[in-house]
Amino acid sequence: PAGARGGKSVHPADRGVNMGMTTKVQENGLGLSVFGTAQVDYSVGAENNLTYDQVVARMGLCRATAVESAIAPYTEVLKARQRKAEDLGNALANIAAGLAQHKSDGSIDKTVTVGGETYTLLSRYGLATHGLASNGDINFGELQKLQTDIQYALDVNNNDIQQDSATLQGLVQKRDNAYSMATKLMKKANQTRTTGIRYIG
């Protein structure tokens, strides 16, 4: 039915996250010293004289930043879906009350009112269909069809919430792992540098 089974809108987070990094890493071609890969022999962008560990740490920070930039859009989309679920749930409750009130006489041609609030809630998502008037009046038979459509839309939305929640959780985990790895490598690089200075001294 129109309005219930239409195509999903695509938000930026749905189109995926670009994890690519444009920072150029340049090996300066110096021979390895007694300190191995800890030797200062790499450049990242405008930064020179970096060790291998420092380079990897900076790449980890770039990845963490890229993932971080995707978390906010997903969070907003998830909040919007949750608001939609609440609105559709309230509309369904109003519809169920209207059906229960007028079902006893068995007439499907009778005009039923489900309140102007129901129209307002459904209009936000283009679901005020089947002749639902702005004051909430609708034919009893059409109201039954509208109930089916809204329930379907709610089920689809709830499924989207589950998928977005899983994606958001995965992004948060990737971000935390990237920051953790970068922090460990930076500590390792600092420790190696300190050891080298002491050795030379």
Secondary structure, 3 states (H helix, E strand, C coil): CCCCCCCCCCCHHHHCCCCCCCCCEEECCCCCECCECCCCCEEECCEEEECHHHHHHHHHHHHHHHHHHHHHHHHHHHHHHHHHHHHHHHHHHHHHHHHHHHHHHCCCCCEEECCHHHHHHHHCCCCCCCCCCCCCEEEHHHHHHHHHHHHHHHHHHHHHHHHHHHHHHHHHHHHHHHHHHHHHHHHHHHHHHHHHHHHHC
